[in-house]
Amino acid sequence: MAKERRLVTFDWAMKSILRNKANFDILEGFLTSLLEEDIRIENILESESNKDSIDERNNRVDLRCRDSEGREIIIEIQTQHEFNYLQRVLFGTSKAVVESLSSGDDYEKVAKVISISILYHPLDSSENTDYIYHGRTEMIGLHKGDRLLVRRAAQATPEFGGDVMPEYYFLCVGNYKERYGKKIDEWMYFFKTQAIPADASAPGLKEAKKRLDYLALSAEERARFDRYQDGLRYQLNILDSALTRGRAAGLEEGRAEGREEGNIQGAVNTCRDFGASRDETVARVARMFNLSEADARIKVECYWPKE
């Protein structure tokens, strides 16, 4: 059997190859598969993180584009866990809404924003087992249960209020285990394995298999990709080292109460040092030490400094 050719990761491709108009069809294929409608990208929108000066070791990559319907789509890849992640995503979509309106423009021109997050880090709760989560705001009548209809202009066709609001998609790569017969499943397989099956039929994947081939890159592009991968490994090593130091410190401080208690105390201290809230620390301690949420909360409250 022929050895599978190595492909570059989608996050690095978003930082470089996919910003080229000639490769928009790959992005369009991914968006078409996820949103289940024909997507055509008009252009890439500039933002601070779109610039070439972005740190190669950054654990977050995003790309902002506008489609043929005038909607703004934010695609973001997150490789490491980040506290307050949802709040930052909300801030990003809110900023995109504001920036879509030029000074003096009517509110009619406010863009519809779709936020897509491809997450490579574990989720905060083991109860989250799906691999795609979709969220949107709907205005529902409290008594009649009907959906609110609005017009953008006097002669415009009415649309549901929820259609104006931002939408969110969270693709949890680590949770992907089986196919459900949808095109996006083939993209999830690519995100998880960095490989594309020979029989892949989802839009954009055949083009991706050809243009994201590591050996098809120039020597300069291969060097940039290798540096980027080294940078990600460096970030992971730094995080692992911080957690290890925290666990070691907790072991020394809590030796009298036992090794496990010392490890938990070290983890709580590390989370606090990284600015985590109580709830975020509870979730991490529960996951690290295989505790129930209730037991983890008791441990966190025990070692959290009193105000």
N, C-alpha and C positions, 0 to 999 in steps of 0.2 A: 504494500500500500504506500502511495506517495506521501511524503511528509507534508503536513499542513504548513503553508507558507506563513511567515510571521507578519502580522498586521500591526500598524501603530495603534495606540489607544485612541478612543474617541475624544477624550479630553484634550490630548495634545493636538489632534486634528482640528478641534474647534479653535485652538489658539493660532493655527497657522493655515493649513491646507483649505479648510472649509470656509475661510473668509474670502477666498477667491471666487469670483462670480462663475467661473467655469465649473466649479464644484458645488454650486447651489443645489444641483439635482440630488446630491446625497442627503443634504439637510432636508430638502423637500420630501424625499422618500421617508425619512424618519418621522417628520411631522404628519405626513399623510397617513402613515401606519398608526400613529398614536391617536390623532384627532378624528380619523376615519372620514376624512373629506379631502378633496384635492387641494393641496396647498402649493402656491407659487410665491417664492420669495422675490421681492422687488429690490431690496438692498439691505446691507448691514448698517446698523445705526451705531454711531460712535458713543462710547461711554468710557469712563476711567479705566475699567478693567478690560476694555477692548484694545487698548493701546499696546504697541509692541514692547513698551518698557515694563510690562507686568513682570513681577518676580517669577523666575522659572520654578522656584520652590514653593510657590503659593499652592495651597491645597484646594483652592476653589478657582474654577474657570467658568466664565459666563460669556454668552454671545447674545446680542440683542438685534433683532431684525424686524422688518416690516413686510407683511405679505400683500398679495394683490387686492385684498379686501380692506386694506388700511389698518389691520390689526397689528399691534406690536407684540412680538413673541420673545420672551426671555428664556433661553435654555441655559441651565446651570448644572455643572458637575461638581459634587462635593466628595472629596476622598477621605476626609477625616471628620469625626464627630465634632460638633460645635454647639456650645450651650447657646440658648436663645436663637436657635436656627430659624424657627418659624417666624419669630419677630423680625429677623433680618430680611427674610423673604418678603414679608408684608411691607417692610420699609422700601425694598427694591421695587415692588410693583407700584406702590404709591408714588414713588419718585418718577417712574416711567409714565404714569398717568399725567403728572404735573408737567413733565418735560415734553409731552406730546402736544401741548397747547402753547402756541406762540403768543407773545404779548399782544393784546387787542383782539385775539380770535374769540369767536363765540364758543360757548360750551358745547355746542353741537359737534365740534371737531375733536372733542376729547376721544382719545383712542381706546379701543378695547384692548386689554392687556391679558395675555396668557403666559403664565409662569410655569416652566417645566424644570423640575429638579431631578437629576440623576444621582442617586445617593449610593455610595460605595461603603459607607460606614454602617455599623449595626444600629438598628432602631433602639429607642429608649425603653421599649416595653416588649417583652416576649409575646404579648398577646397580639401584636401586629404581625400577622402572618401572610397577608396579601403582598403582592409585589408591585401593584399600581394603585395609588390612592388619588381620587379626584375630588376637588372641592370647589364649590361656587355658591354665591349668595342668591337666594330666591326671596321674593316678596310675596307671601301667601296670606290671603285673607283669614283673619282669626275666626270668623264666623262662617263664611261661605266656602273657604278653602280654595278660592280662585286665585290665579296668578296675576299679579299686577301688570297691566299693559300701559306703555308710555309711547309718546311720539317725540322724535328729535326735532321735528319741525312741523308746521301746520299741515302741510300736505304729505308728510312722510307716512309710510306704512307703520302701524303700531307694532311694537316689539315688546317682548317680555322684559320687565325691569332687570331680571337676573342676567339677561344677555348683555347689558351695559357694563356690569360689574366684572372685575378681574376673575379669572379662573386659575386654579392651581392643579398641577399634576406632580405627584411624587413617585418616582420610579425607584423601587428599592431592589437594587441588583442582587444583594445577598439573599433575598427571599425567593428569587426566581428558581424554581425547581422543575416545573412541568409546563407543557404547552396547553393552551385552551383553544387552539385553532385560529388565533388571530395573527395578523401580520406583525403586530408589535411584539409578539412572542419571539419572532426570529431576531428582532433587534435586541431584545433583552438577552438572548443567547449570545449575541455578539458582544454586548457590554460585559457579560460575565466571563466569557471564555477567551475573548479577543480572537475569535475564529468565526468564519462564516461557512455554513454547510454548502456543499456543492448544489444541493437542491433548493437553496433559499429562493423564495419568490417574492418576498416583501419588497415594495418599491425602494430603490436606492441602494440595496445591499449588493447587487452585482457590480454597480459602479464603485461602491466602497471597497469591495474585495480587490478590485483592480488598482484603484488610486491610493489606497491606504497600505499597499504592500510595502513593507520596510525596504526591500531590496530595490524597489522602483524609485525610491527617494534619491536625491542627489547626496553626495558625500557630506555637504554642509548640513542638509536637512537631517540626515541620519545622526550626525554629531549633536545637533540641537535636541533631537528626540532622546538620545542617550543621556544628555545632561539633564533633561527634564525628568526622566525616570530616576536618575541618581538623586535629584532634588527631592522627589517624593519619598524615596527611601530614607533620606536624611531627616525629613520631617517626622516620619513614623518612628525613627530611632530616637529622636528628641522626646517625643511623647511617651514612648515606652520607658525611656530613662527616667523621666519625671515621675511616672507612676511607680517605677521600681524604687526610686529614692524615697517616695512617700511611704511605700509599704515597709521599706527598711527602717525608716525613722519611726514609724508606728510600732514596729516590732521591738525596738529599743525602749520606747516610752511605755509600752504596754506589756512588757515581758512578764510582769508579776501577775497579770490577768490572763495570760495565755497567748500563744502565737496568733491564733485567729483574731482575737480581740485587738491585738497590736496591729495586725494587717488592716483591719477595718478602720482603726483610728488613723493610720497613715493615709488610707484612701480618702477619708473625710477631710483631712488636713490638705491633701493635694487638691481636691476639688475646690475647697475654699480658696486656696492660693490662685486657682485659675478663674476665680470669680463666679463659681457656680452657685445657684440658689439652693435652698434646702431641698426643694422638690427634685431638682436635677441631680443633686447628690444622692438622694434616696434611690432614684432610678439606677444610677451607676453602681452604687453599693449592692443593690439587689441583684444586678446582672453579674457583677464581679464575683460575689460570694454565694450565688445561688440561693438567695433569701427571698421570702415573700415580701411584698411591698410593706406590709404591716411590720414585719420583723426588722426590715431595713430601716424603716422610719424610727423605730425605737433606738437602734444603734446610732443613727445620725444625730438624733436629739440628745443622746447621751454624751457624744463627743463634740457637739457643736457649741462653741463658746456662748455663754449666757450674756445677753445684752446688758 
